[in-house]
Amino acid sequence: MRRISLTLLLFIISFSVFSQVSLNNNLNNLDYSSPREFEVGGITISGVKFLDHGVLIALSGLQVGQTIEVPGDRISKAINNLWDQGLFSDVKIRATKIIADKIFLDIYLQERPRLSAFYFKGIKKSQANDIKEKLKLVRGTQVTKNKIQRAVNTIESFYIDKGYLDIDVEVIQKPDTALNNHVVVGFNITKNKRRKIANINFYGNSVYEDKKLRRKMKDTKQKTWYNIFKRSKFVKPVYEKDIKNVVAFYNEKGYRDAKIVNDSVYRNEDSLVVVDIYIEEGNKYYFRNINWLGNTKYSNEQLSLVLGIKKGDIYDESVLNKRLRGAQDAVSTLYLDNGYLFFNVTPVEVMVENDSIDLEMRIYEGKQDRINRVTVIGNTKTHDHVIRRELRTKPGELFSQTAVQRSIRELATLGYFNPEKLNVNPQPNPVDGTVDLEYIVEERPSDQIELSGGYGAGMFIGTLGLRLTNLAIGDFFKKGAWRPIPTGDGQQLNIRGQTNGTYYKAISASFTEPWLGGRKPNSLTVSFYHTVRSVDRRLLDVNRFMKVTGASVGLGRRLEWPDTYFLLNNSVSFEHYNLKDYSSYFFIDNGRSNNFSFTTVFSRNSIDQPIYPRRGSLISLSLQVTPPYSLFKKRDFWRLSDDEKSNIEENFGDDAESEIMIRENARRYKWIEYHKWKFKSSNYTNIVDKLVLNTNLEFGYLGFFSNSIGPSPFESFQLGGDGLSGYSLYGTETVGLRGYANEGLPGTYGSLTPAGGGNLYEKLTFELRYPLSLNPNATFYTLAFFEAGNAWYEFEDFSPFDLKRSAGVGLRIYLAMFGMLGIDWGYGFDEIPNLPGANKGQFAFTIGQRF
């Protein structure tokens, strides 16, 4: 019975194959029941247009001159060979003619349809574009079952990775009426809802509880009522990253053998996702003996001191790698800063005994490499010498990793280049022991137009300014340099105008040469400003006014001690105040005052970049001081004589007392004297990824030389609001504190400013920042802040812990043409005496970068 079944099966297979071999009508004398041998006299291909006939004949396995049986296995094998290609919807072999013992064959092939277009239904255009890139379907190629299935699998994987576990993909194929044998393929996608995670269960863990391990899965959370900030959706790539975080947590605690042995993801009866994770914790290990091998430059003691890992410390491979290669003061830095470009260290576990591990640090020092050539590419506007003078790597010096990193930092702080694209390409020359350094830069727009408005002191101030940061004054008379202006030498020019349209106007200009003389980083800054405020509330034909005219000259230089991040800036400034019939909360109505001062600023700036700093700090201590004129004059020199007072009493009657005070103040403050101290500290810490914490501390004190004269009415601190007063009346310094109103007591700006002005202030800020875009032409980031501060008139009233507190959120946008713009909303927690409503919810606007 078994033999009969096998014979019947072979007959059916043979018949089905032989039925594919047909004869022309004039060849009907061929007997299929009696196979006959033929020599293949010729082979032709029909039915296809786009495939090479010779290749198809070769794929069939048939050859001219070959002896075959008809019917026979060679014919059936040729058909199967062509079917296996997956390219055809129909395969037939026909005998076109027989001459004696020669047979002529034609292989008829019907090609599968080709792709003319494809589309998606049920999804967003952005997602469709992402899927198109992954599918890589090419128009004009054949549409096969495998190709369609691969496309479906790719679409399903795309959405499964996004947490859509119940994805449905319907494939629609329609003939293209415009093209023969072409089809249009559609993918109708139904994502369905994402499935939430009901439970995350751990098995095999005894050292740490499930809830602690779940906390290490930062972005994969199970569904709970209190979990509102993290998603409880199952997203496979995120989940795979999070289980690696669990293993990394164990490794950091000394469990170096910890691993995930298995995990299972399934649905419960509510169709929610359940995740079971099986852990093998292993034993906890500790560092024991660490020996060094191959080191000749530094001793074992020196390397162990830099490594910073002691016997008995928990075994943590991530800490080991960081201390060897990752940290700024790592062992590798010690060598790389001394020319050992090819330095390498490999930690090898030489003994594992009980809970202790002995390590052998196998070092390859190599030879010291010196810098041969230093080149710059990518600078299309900035001149080479401007870039080279900022570099800390010079030809002939030993290679230094720290010097390279510092050079990148210096280029970033210039503000001319995209800090995210700054890079250096070392090109070693092993033959002569040198290395070429190629710095890669990408220019970005740095010039700015300021068009802004601010409200302060009861008026709206409009500002129009132009800031050119990379001028080339030396090219002003060179032909072809005006495109549209000469640029590339790093000189800065600022021009600014302000007005409220009726009674206030101001103009200012400044110029900075960052490398005076071109050989050393000594800067020269010259500035001028002029302000007019009219009592008549008109800009032209002013009869009652206060005019302020000032100029300053400053010199700055970089210091080598205490380190190369320190700066010293000295400047001399002169301000002249001219008042005529001016009575607007000022100490005199008529007269002139002069402010001649010297300012010195000692600072340290290690911030990595100006737009979105992630690390570094800016610390500054400044002193602005005038000559102590009162020390060279008799006491109460400003007092009027009895005759002068009598004359005023006769002329002014009841107003005589007020007039006497005004005239005595005019004498008292003709030459203003004070000493002004300021301290600022701003530190940036990269917490995780791009999240940055900025901590800021400020302190200011305005002192005086003579008790009889007292505090200067100039240069006081005005605290509160957004810090945008819009203008400067007479040398006051505006300090913002968000969450409190701009408007203060009469004669002051800022709701935290005491009556008479702030001669002392303190401010503390904590600010968390996270970028939404680091595009150099449009950088913007969000922030959350906590601030506290206060101001006092008398030093005796100073209380460092009596601070007005606020908190809030904000947004910053940096546009290349307009600089940094921002808006904050802050809530002041403390009420302000005599100013109801000055705290609580307040919006604050920011123009320019603040450190």
C-alpha positions as a printed Julia matrix, in Angstrom:
851×3 Matrix{Float64}:
  0.0     0.0     0.0
  2.89    2.37    0.87
  4.55    1.71   -2.55
  1.3     2.44   -4.39
  0.93    5.79   -2.54
  4.51    6.81   -3.38
  4.05    5.91   -7.07
  0.82    7.9    -7.2
  2.52   10.93   -5.6
  5.39   10.84   -8.12
  2.89   10.62  -10.96
  1.0    13.68   -9.74
  4.21   15.71   -9.38
  5.47   14.65  -12.81
  2.17   15.46  -14.43
  2.01   18.89  -12.84
  5.51   19.72  -14.09
  5.14   18.19  -17.53
  1.96   20.13  -18.01
  4.17   23.24  -18.07
  5.87   21.96  -21.28
  3.7    22.65  -24.3
  4.17   22.21  -28.03
  3.19   24.26  -30.96
  0.33   22.86  -32.96
  2.65   21.46  -35.67
  4.56   19.37  -33.11
  1.72   17.19  -31.89
  3.53   14.01  -32.84
  5.58   14.09  -29.62
  4.58   11.16  -27.39
  4.55   12.14  -23.67
  4.13    8.54  -22.54
  7.5     7.64  -24.06
 10.2    10.15  -23.03
 12.64   10.88  -25.81
 16.14   12.36  -25.74
 16.82   15.58  -27.6
 19.75   17.9   -28.06
 18.83   21.48  -27.18
 19.23   23.33  -30.44
 18.28   26.81  -29.16
 16.69   28.67  -26.25
 14.7    31.89  -26.42
 13.01   34.06  -23.79
  9.59   35.65  -24.22
  7.21   37.65  -22.09
  9.77   39.88  -20.3
 11.0    43.37  -21.21
 13.39   44.54  -18.51
 15.47   41.47  -17.63
 18.56   40.21  -19.41
 17.74   37.12  -21.46
 21.18   35.57  -21.12
 21.02   35.8   -17.35
 17.55   34.19  -17.32
 18.74   31.28  -19.48
 21.69   30.76  -17.17
 19.37   30.81  -14.13
 17.19   28.09  -15.7
 20.14   25.68  -15.92
 19.43   24.79  -19.56
 22.18   25.12  -22.18
 22.35   24.89  -25.98
 23.92   21.53  -26.96
 22.75   19.91  -23.77
 21.02   16.49  -24.04
 17.66   16.38  -22.23
 14.7    14.09  -21.98
 11.26   15.36  -22.92
  9.46   15.05  -20.67
 12.14   14.84  -17.95
 13.7    16.17  -14.76
 15.83   18.88  -16.42
 12.71   20.68  -17.66
 11.03   20.55  -14.24
 14.24   21.71  -12.54
 14.54   24.65  -14.95
 10.99   25.71  -14.09
 11.68   25.44  -10.34
 14.9    27.45  -10.71
 13.01   30.33  -12.29
 10.15   30.15   -9.77
 12.68   30.36   -6.94
 13.78   33.81   -8.09
 10.44   35.22   -6.9
 10.33   37.54   -9.89
  7.6    35.93  -11.99
  3.89   35.26  -11.74
  3.91   32.64  -14.53
  6.64   30.31  -15.93
  6.18   28.12  -19.04
  8.63   26.21  -21.26
  7.5    25.51  -24.83
  9.06   23.53  -27.7
  8.87   25.81  -30.71
 10.19   23.3   -33.23
 11.91   19.91  -33.56
 14.45   19.16  -36.29
 15.61   15.53  -36.22
 17.04   15.06  -32.69
 17.25   18.76  -31.93
 14.62   20.6   -29.96
 14.22   24.36  -29.81
 12.77   25.75  -26.54
 11.1    29.04  -25.58
 10.88   30.06  -21.92
  7.83   32.22  -21.36
  7.97   34.39  -18.24
  5.3    36.7   -16.88
  7.0    39.38  -14.7
  5.53   40.38  -11.38
  4.07   43.9   -11.44
  6.37   46.82  -10.75
  5.9    49.59   -8.22
  4.7    52.91   -9.64
  3.84   54.61   -6.32
  3.01   53.93   -2.69
  1.1    55.83   -0.02
  0.0    55.69    3.61
 -3.38   56.1     5.23
 -4.27   56.7     8.86
 -1.04   58.4    10.02
  0.47   61.89   10.15
  2.61   63.27    7.36
  5.68   63.5     9.6
  5.39   59.84   10.55
  4.86   58.89    6.92
  8.09   60.66    5.99
  9.98   58.79    8.72
  8.59   55.44    7.54
  9.45   56.2     3.9
 13.11   56.55    4.85
 13.03   53.16    6.57
 11.11   51.27    3.84
 13.45   52.25    1.01
 10.88   51.29   -1.62
 12.06   52.26   -5.09
  9.64   53.08   -7.86
 10.03   50.79  -10.88
 11.16   47.76   -8.88
  9.15   44.54   -8.82
  6.52   44.04   -6.17
  7.13   40.66   -4.55
  5.53   38.97   -1.57
  8.77   39.17    0.36
  9.14   42.86   -0.35
  5.57   43.57    0.79
  6.06   41.5     3.94
  9.32   43.28    4.76
  7.52   46.62    4.38
  4.74   45.5     6.74
  7.31   44.25    9.27
  9.17   47.58    9.1
  5.97   49.57    9.7
  4.99   47.35   12.62
  8.47   47.64   14.18
  8.38   51.41   13.77
  5.2    51.72   15.82
  6.02   48.97   18.3
  9.14   50.96   19.15
  6.83   53.88   19.9
  4.62   51.81   22.2
  1.84   50.81   19.77
  1.72   47.06   20.34
 -1.58   46.44   18.5
 -0.6    47.9    15.15
 -2.62   46.74   12.11
 -1.33   47.16    8.56
 -3.61   46.5     5.58
 -1.89   46.3     2.18
 -3.84   47.57   -0.81
 -2.6    46.9    -4.37
 -4.29   48.53   -7.34
 -3.22   48.37  -11.0
 -1.83   51.62  -12.36
 -3.99   52.46  -15.35
 -1.32   54.75  -16.75
  1.5    52.18  -16.79
  1.34   48.61  -18.05
  2.14   45.9   -15.46
  2.56   48.5   -12.68
  0.7    48.72   -9.39
  0.09   51.36   -6.72
  0.62   49.98   -3.2
 -1.14   51.47   -0.22
 -0.57   50.84    3.47
 -3.65   51.46    5.6
 -2.26   51.78    9.14
 -4.33   51.51   12.29
 -2.17   52.24   15.33
 -4.79   51.55   18.01
 -4.08   52.74   21.53
 -0.8    52.41   23.33
 -0.85   49.8    26.05
  0.02   50.93   29.56
  2.18   48.92   31.91
  0.18   47.34   34.72
  3.11   45.84   36.62
  6.89   45.62   36.5
  7.97   42.57   38.48
 11.49   41.6    39.44
 12.54   38.05   40.28
 15.81   36.87   41.75
 16.61   40.15   43.53
 17.37   39.96   47.23
 19.69   42.92   47.82
 17.37   45.64   46.51
 13.6    45.76   46.62
 11.45   45.94   43.5
 10.46   49.57   44.1
 14.09   50.7    44.21
 14.88   48.89   40.97
 11.79   50.39   39.35
 13.1    53.86   40.21
 16.26   53.08   38.2
 14.05   52.56   35.14
 13.81   56.28   34.51
 11.44   56.29   31.54
  9.57   52.99   31.87
  7.04   53.2    34.69
  4.12   51.07   35.78
  0.67   52.59   35.98
  0.06   54.37   39.3
 -2.21   57.2    40.4
  0.71   59.41   41.45
  2.87   58.88   38.37
  1.87   61.97   36.36
  5.24   63.12   35.03
  6.52   59.84   33.52
  4.73   57.76   30.92
  3.54   54.26   31.79
  3.49   53.19   28.14
  5.63   50.26   27.02
  8.13   51.5    24.42
 10.62   48.82   23.5
 13.79   50.89   22.85
 13.17   52.91   26.02
 12.55   49.72   27.99
 15.76   48.13   26.7
 17.7    51.22   27.77
 16.08   51.17   31.21
 16.91   47.54   31.97
 20.51   48.4    31.14
 20.21   51.15   33.75
 19.17   48.5    36.31
 22.27   46.45   35.54
 24.44   49.6    35.66
 23.0    50.38   39.1
 24.07   46.96   40.37
 27.52   47.41   38.8
 27.95   50.77   40.55
 27.26   49.07   43.87
 29.94   46.44   43.35
 27.83   43.68   41.78
 29.95   43.42   38.66
 28.4    40.05   37.61
 24.8    41.25   37.81
 22.8    40.57   34.67
 19.31   40.19   33.3
 18.98   36.48   32.58
 15.52   36.71   31.09
 12.58   39.03   30.66
  9.02   38.51   29.58
  6.47   40.99   28.24
  2.85   39.85   28.03
 -0.75   40.98   28.42
 -2.98   40.45   31.42
 -6.72   39.92   31.37
 -7.26   43.68   31.07
 -5.0    43.83   27.98
 -2.45   45.84   29.96
  1.24   45.05   29.7
  3.01   43.06   32.39
  6.8    42.99   32.48
  8.68   40.25   34.34
 12.42   40.74   34.75
 14.63   37.94   36.05
 17.88   39.1    37.66
 20.99   37.29   38.7
 22.65   39.62   41.22
 25.91   37.8    41.88
 28.34   38.75   44.65
 29.48   42.17   45.79
 33.13   42.94   45.09
 35.74   45.42   46.32
 38.99   46.79   44.93
 42.04   45.25   46.57
 45.52   45.55   45.06
 46.16   47.78   42.05
 49.55   47.42   40.36
 50.99   49.38   37.43
 52.95   47.82   34.59
 54.8    49.53   31.74
 54.99   53.03   33.25
 58.34   54.85   33.03
 57.31   58.51   33.02
 55.39   58.47   36.3
 55.86   56.35   39.38
 53.31   53.89   40.76
 52.61   56.25   43.65
 51.91   59.19   41.32
 49.54   57.15   39.15
 47.73   55.69   42.15
 47.26   59.17   43.59
 45.75   60.43   40.31
 43.58   57.29   40.0
 42.06   58.01   43.41
 40.81   54.46   44.03
 41.8    52.93   47.36
 41.91   49.4    48.67
 38.48   48.49   50.05
 36.51   50.79   47.74
 33.42   49.28   46.14
 34.29   47.77   42.76
 32.7    50.02   40.17
 33.9    49.64   36.61
 32.35   52.94   35.53
 34.34   54.81   38.2
 37.48   52.94   37.14
 37.03   53.91   33.49
 36.27   57.51   34.43
 39.39   57.81   36.55
 41.47   56.24   33.81
 40.07   58.06   30.78
 36.89   60.09   31.3
 37.54   62.73   33.97
 39.38   65.99   33.34
 42.02   64.93   35.87
 42.14   61.28   34.76
 45.32   59.22   34.39
 45.12   59.54   30.6
 45.05   63.35   30.91
 48.33   63.2    32.81
 49.98   61.56   29.8
 48.06   63.29   27.01
 48.98   66.69   28.43
 52.65   65.75   28.2
 52.76   64.73   24.54
 51.92   61.02   24.84
 49.3    61.01   22.11
 49.27   57.2    21.74
 49.05   56.5    25.46
 46.82   53.57   26.38
 46.02   51.8    29.61
 44.24   48.46   29.92
 42.96   47.31   33.35
 43.24   43.54   33.71
 41.73   41.51   36.54
 44.58   39.26   37.64
 42.91   37.73   40.69
 39.39   37.39   42.05
 39.44   36.03   45.57
 36.31   35.86   47.7
 34.9    39.41   47.47
 38.14   41.14   46.38
 39.61   41.9    42.96
 43.25   42.59   42.15
 43.95   44.73   39.07
 46.98   45.2    36.89
 47.1    48.42   34.89
 48.99   47.65   31.71
 50.3    50.87   30.23
 51.58   51.65   26.79
 53.21   55.09   26.94
 54.61   55.42   23.43
 56.73   58.36   22.41
 56.13   62.02   23.07
 54.65   63.82   20.07
 55.17   67.46   19.22
 52.83   69.64   17.23
 53.94   70.11   13.64
 51.27   72.11   11.81
 48.12   73.86   13.02
 45.47   74.58   10.39
 41.92   75.92   10.45
 39.11   75.07    8.06
 35.53   76.32    7.79
 36.12   80.01    8.55
 34.47   81.91    5.72
 34.44   85.34    7.39
 36.79   85.39   10.36
 40.45   85.84    9.46
 42.91   83.06   10.27
 45.02   85.19   12.59
 41.96   86.0    14.75
 41.44   82.27   15.29
 45.09   81.37   15.69
 45.71   83.96   18.39
 43.06   82.24   20.55
 44.62   78.78   20.19
 46.69   77.33   23.03
 48.44   74.84   20.73
 51.53   76.13   18.96
 53.84   74.35   16.47
 56.86   72.86   18.22
 55.11   72.39   21.57
 54.32   69.01   23.07
 50.8    67.8    22.32
 48.41   68.6    25.18
 44.81   67.43   25.41
 43.97   70.17   27.9
 45.44   72.81   25.57
 43.28   71.48   22.72
 40.14   71.57   24.9
 40.99   75.07   26.09
 41.44   76.19   22.48
 37.98   74.89   21.62
 36.59   76.79   24.61
 38.29   80.04   23.56
 36.86   79.74   20.04
 33.39   79.1    21.46
 33.5    82.2    23.67
 34.29   84.41   20.67
 30.67   84.0    19.61
 31.55   83.76   15.9
 31.18   79.98   15.54
 28.59   77.28   16.18
 29.78   75.77   19.49
 28.07   72.45   18.72
 30.2    71.99   15.58
 33.6    73.08   16.9
 36.06   70.19   16.64
 39.7    69.3    16.15
 41.13   66.56   13.97
 44.55   65.28   15.15
 46.63   63.78   12.33
 49.6    61.88   13.82
 52.85   61.43   11.9
 54.39   58.31   13.54
 57.52   58.46   11.37
 58.83   61.74   12.82
 56.88   61.73   16.12
 54.74   64.77   15.32
 51.05   65.51   15.05
 49.17   67.95   12.83
 46.09   69.65   14.31
 43.21   70.67   12.1
 40.61   72.86   13.82
 37.14   72.68   12.3
 34.83   75.69   12.69
 31.45   76.69   11.29
 30.66   80.4    11.07
 27.38   81.65   12.42
 25.79   85.12   12.34
 26.99   87.16   15.3
 26.01   90.73   14.43
 22.78   91.87   16.05
 20.04   94.4    15.64
 18.28   95.39   18.86
 14.68   96.41   18.51
 13.01   96.35   21.89
 10.68   98.09   24.27
 10.48   98.34   28.03
  8.28  100.01   30.58
  9.74  101.81   33.58
  9.24  104.89   35.74
  5.84  105.47   34.19
  6.92  105.52   30.55
  7.5   103.17   27.63
 11.02  103.2    26.18
 11.78  102.1    22.63
 15.3   100.99   21.75
 17.02  100.6    18.4
 20.57   99.34   18.36
 23.21   97.83   16.1
 25.94   95.51   17.38
 28.75   94.53   15.03
 30.97   91.93   16.7
 33.53   90.98   14.05
 34.59   94.18   12.3
 37.84   94.68   10.39
 38.65   98.38   10.75
 41.95   97.89    8.94
 40.1    96.81    5.8
 37.91   99.9     5.54
 39.94  101.24    2.63
 40.55   97.91    0.9
 38.86   97.3    -2.4
 36.26   94.54   -2.23
 36.13   94.44    1.58
 32.68   96.03    1.79
 30.43   92.92    1.53
 28.42   94.66    3.0
 30.97   95.78    5.63
 34.59   94.76    6.29
 34.62   91.85    8.75
 36.95   89.26   10.21
 39.28   91.04   12.69
 37.14   90.61   15.81
 36.61   94.31   16.59
 33.27   95.33   18.09
 31.09   98.38   17.48
 27.86   99.12   19.36
 25.48  101.95   18.5
 22.25  102.41   20.44
 19.41  104.92   20.56
 16.45  105.16   22.94
 13.41  107.36   23.24
  9.9   107.38   24.61
  8.75  109.69   21.82
  8.01  112.68   24.01
 10.49  113.71   26.69
 13.31  111.19   26.86
 16.08  110.35   24.41
 19.51  108.76   24.67
 22.31  107.78   22.33
 25.38  105.68   23.06
 28.27  104.18   21.15
 31.24  102.01   22.05
 34.17  100.41   20.26
 36.37   97.53   21.4
 39.68   96.31   20.03
 40.24   92.9    21.67
 43.94   92.63   20.74
 45.46   96.07   20.99
 48.67   96.02   18.94
 47.88   92.53   17.66
 50.45   90.67   19.77
 48.93   90.31   23.23
 45.31   89.89   24.39
 45.09   93.41   25.76
 41.77   95.02   24.94
 40.87   98.68   24.47
 37.32   99.92   24.9
 36.11  103.46   24.23
 32.53  104.53   24.86
 30.37  107.66   24.75
 26.78  108.4    25.72
 24.4   111.35   25.94
 20.98  111.46   27.61
 18.31  114.17   27.67
 15.17  114.19   29.77
 12.8   117.12   29.46
 10.3   118.35   32.02
  8.35  119.97   29.17
  7.59  116.51   27.74
  8.88  117.28   24.28
 12.04  116.22   22.5
 12.7   119.48   20.63
 12.84  123.06   21.88
 13.69  121.89   25.4
 13.79  124.62   28.08
 13.71  122.57   31.31
 15.86  119.5    31.28
 18.48  117.22   32.73
 21.3   116.29   30.37
 23.88  113.6    31.11
 26.98  113.28   28.96
 29.66  110.7    29.62
 32.67  108.92   28.16
 35.02  106.18   29.29
 38.25  104.5    28.25
 39.1   100.99   29.42
 42.04   98.62   29.16
 41.77   94.9    29.81
 44.26   92.09   29.85
 44.37   88.36   30.45
 46.42   87.18   33.39
 48.68   84.16   33.74
 48.25   84.03   37.53
 46.52   82.59   39.5
 45.57   80.81   36.23
 44.91   81.74   32.62
 41.15   82.22   33.16
 41.68   85.43   35.14
 41.09   88.88   33.66
 41.89   92.4    34.85
 40.01   95.39   33.44
 40.68   99.0    34.35
 38.77  102.01   33.09
 38.44  105.73   33.62
 35.08  107.42   33.11
 33.65  110.92   33.29
 30.0   111.97   33.54
 28.68  115.49   33.39
 25.17  116.38   34.65
 23.56  119.62   33.47
 20.21  120.6    35.0
 17.98  123.58   34.21
 14.7   124.16   36.06
 14.55  120.39   36.62
 12.44  119.26   39.57
 11.58  115.6    39.27
 12.6   113.77   42.43
 16.16  115.1    42.06
 18.32  116.78   44.67
 18.9   120.0    42.66
 16.9   122.01   40.12
 19.69  123.99   38.5
 23.4   123.43   38.29
 26.05  121.01   37.16
 27.55  117.87   38.71
 30.54  115.83   37.7
 31.35  112.19   38.23
 34.99  111.26   37.56
 35.77  107.67   38.56
 38.22  104.84   38.19
 36.95  101.24   37.93
 38.91   98.03   38.27
 37.4    94.56   37.75
 39.23   91.4    38.77
 37.43   88.37   37.32
 37.73   84.73   36.4
 35.7    83.39   33.47
 35.76   79.68   32.65
 32.29   79.43   31.04
 32.44   77.05   28.09
 30.22   79.07   25.71
 28.18   82.29   25.87
 24.74   81.3    24.53
 23.9    78.13   26.47
 26.66   77.53   29.05
 26.8    74.01   30.47
 29.84   74.19   32.69
 32.26   76.7    34.14
 31.89   79.8    36.25
 32.17   83.58   36.18
 33.42   85.28   39.33
 34.13   89.0    39.51
 35.09   91.57   42.12
 34.92   95.23   41.11
 35.67   98.57   42.67
 34.57  101.93   41.28
 36.05  104.88   43.14
 36.18  108.64   42.78
 38.76  110.99   44.26
 37.92  111.78   47.93
 37.39  115.51   47.33
 35.98  116.14   50.8
 39.25  115.12   52.45
 40.91  118.14   50.86
 38.22  120.62   51.79
 37.06  122.12   55.03
 34.15  120.55   56.82
 30.69  121.64   55.59
 32.26  123.42   52.64
 28.95  123.42   50.84
 27.15  125.53   53.46
 25.92  128.96   52.35
 27.11  132.03   54.22
 24.71  134.02   56.37
 24.65  136.78   53.75
 23.75  134.3    51.0
 20.96  132.85   53.12
 19.6   136.3    53.95
 19.52  137.2    50.28
 17.58  134.02   49.48
 15.11  134.65   52.3
 14.4   138.1    50.92
 13.85  136.83   47.37
 12.01  133.53   48.02
 10.02  134.19   51.15
  8.29  130.98   52.34
 10.26  128.89   49.81
 13.6   130.1    51.11
 14.36  126.98   53.15
 13.81  124.71   50.15
 15.9   126.96   47.9
 18.76  127.02   50.44
 18.81  123.22   50.54
 18.88  122.99   46.72
 21.74  125.43   46.41
 23.75  123.78   49.17
 23.24  120.38   47.45
 24.46  121.9    44.2
 27.73  122.8    45.96
 27.8   119.55   47.91
 27.54  117.32   44.84
 29.34  119.41   42.24
 32.07  116.78   42.32
 30.54  113.47   43.37
 32.51  111.13   45.61
 31.93  107.49   46.56
 33.45  104.02   46.47
 31.32  101.23   44.99
 32.04   97.52   45.53
 30.41   94.65   43.68
 30.83   90.89   43.84
 29.22   88.42   41.45
 29.52   84.65   41.23
 27.73   82.59   38.59
 28.34   78.85   38.34
 27.06   76.38   35.71
 26.73   72.66   36.45
 25.72   70.06   33.87
 23.43   67.8    35.92
 22.4    65.22   33.32
 22.27   65.27   29.53
 21.59   68.94   28.63
 19.97   69.92   31.94
 22.0    72.71   33.54
 21.86   74.3    37.0
 22.93   77.93   37.24
 23.62   79.29   40.74
 24.18   83.01   41.06
 25.2    85.19   44.01
 25.43   88.99   43.86
 26.4    91.6    46.42
 26.82   95.36   46.09
 27.81   98.18   48.42
 27.94  101.93   47.82
 30.13  103.65   50.4
 31.18  107.24   51.14
 34.29  109.02   52.4
 32.76  111.73   54.59
 30.08  111.25   57.23
 29.07  114.87   56.86
 28.35  114.39   53.14
 26.88  110.9    53.51
 25.88  108.5    50.72
 26.1   109.67   47.14
 22.78  110.25   45.38
 24.43  108.71   42.31
 25.3   105.05   41.54
 22.76  103.53   43.95
 21.21  100.08   43.37
 17.6    99.79   42.23
 16.28   96.27   42.99
 13.16   94.49   41.75
 11.26   93.67   38.57
 12.78   92.55   35.3
 15.83   94.82   35.48
 14.84   96.63   32.29
 14.48  100.24   33.39
 14.85  101.25   29.77
 17.13  104.15   30.62
 19.54  105.57   33.21
 18.52  108.8    34.92
 21.59  109.66   36.93
 23.89  106.71   37.37
 21.59  104.27   39.14
 22.18  100.56   38.58
 19.1    98.45   37.99
 19.12   94.88   39.38
 16.23   92.61   38.46
 14.45   90.29   40.87
 11.6    88.47   39.18
  8.27   88.06   40.92
  8.21   91.7    42.09
  6.97   94.8    40.29
  9.13   97.27   38.39
  7.46  100.29   39.95
  8.85  101.33   43.32
  8.47  104.18   45.76
  8.48  107.75   44.37
 11.91  108.59   42.99
 13.01  104.95   42.75
 12.8   102.09   40.29
 12.16   98.56   41.52
  9.7    97.62   44.23
 12.45   96.38   46.57
 14.39   99.66   46.47
 14.22  101.56   49.79
 13.41  105.26   49.94
 16.5   107.24   48.98
 17.89  104.36   46.93
 19.7   101.14   47.73
 23.24  101.57   48.99
 23.53   97.86   49.72
 21.95   94.85   48.05
 22.13   91.07   48.05
 20.69   88.62   45.54
 20.69   84.81   45.24
 19.43   82.83   42.23
 18.98   79.14   41.43
 17.97   78.44   37.83
 17.38   75.1    36.07
 17.7    75.28   32.28
 16.87   72.79   29.54
 17.3    73.5    25.8
 14.55   72.85   23.27
 16.82   73.76   20.36
 20.56   74.41   20.13
 20.43   75.66   16.56
 23.06   78.43   16.45
 20.68   80.75   14.57
 17.7    80.11   16.85
 18.59   78.71   20.26
 15.82   78.53   22.83
 15.5    76.92   26.25
 13.07   76.73   29.15
 13.93   77.48   32.76
 12.6    77.32   36.3
 14.02   79.63   38.94
 14.09   80.49   42.62
 15.34   83.94   43.61
 15.8    85.88   46.8
 17.16   89.35   47.45
 16.8    92.68   49.2
 18.24   96.2    49.29
 18.99   98.57   52.16
 19.78  102.27   52.5
 21.89  102.12   55.67
 24.64   99.58   56.29
 23.32   99.19   59.84
 20.03   97.87   58.43
 21.74   95.12   56.45
 20.41   91.64   57.29
 21.78   88.87   55.02
 18.85   86.52   55.75
 16.07   89.07   55.41
 15.47   88.33   51.73
 12.37   88.63   49.57
 11.7    85.31   47.86
 10.22   84.39   44.48
  9.93   81.45   42.1
  8.73   80.94   38.56
  9.34   79.73   35.04
 10.58   81.3    31.83
 11.67   80.96   28.23
 14.76   82.27   26.44
 15.17   82.65   22.69
 18.44   83.56   21.03
 18.11   84.92   17.5
 21.33   85.65   15.67
 20.13   89.07   14.51
 18.5    90.19   17.77
 20.44   88.49   20.54
 18.86   86.92   23.61
 15.18   87.61   24.31
 13.18   86.19   27.17
 10.0    86.23   29.18
  9.54   85.01   32.75
  6.61   84.63   35.08
  7.48   84.87   38.75
  5.56   84.78   41.98
  6.8    86.92   44.88
  6.09   85.28   48.24
  6.73   88.3    50.48
  4.67   91.46   50.7
  6.35   94.86   50.22
  5.49   97.63   52.74
  3.63  100.59   51.23
  3.39   98.81   47.85
  0.34   96.52   47.88
  0.27   94.11   44.96
  3.97   94.56   44.16
  4.54   90.85   44.76
  2.59   87.77   43.65
  2.3    87.04   39.93
  4.52   89.25   37.75
  5.74   88.95   34.16
  9.33   89.97   33.44
 11.01   90.57   30.09
 14.69   90.07   29.39
 16.9    91.46   26.64
 20.5    90.3    26.42
 22.43   87.51   28.13
 22.98   87.74   31.86
 25.65   85.92   33.85
